């Protein structure tokens, strides 16, 4: 694959602009496509050693900070992590 020239980039941008002006681009379809592509690139969490691991950790922290998990679910995950680390833990109440 060759490196695109400035002209190639300008023509591609003009093509997108023309599609938008002609109503051939649906914001909903574009958003769904972006979500699908993000999920394919980022959605599988492998763990330490994965080039995306640090980014996935940052996003997980942000999601937790914004309330993505309930306190009960956080308690369950804390128990799982403690158990993995070999710490004695009390059984958490089931997540609802």
Secondary structure, 3 states (H helix, E strand, C coil): CCCCCHHHHHHHHHHHHHHHHCCCCCHHHHHHHHHHHHHHHHCCCCCCCCCCHHHHHHHHHHHHHCCCCCHHHHHHHHHHHHHHCCCCCCCCCCCC
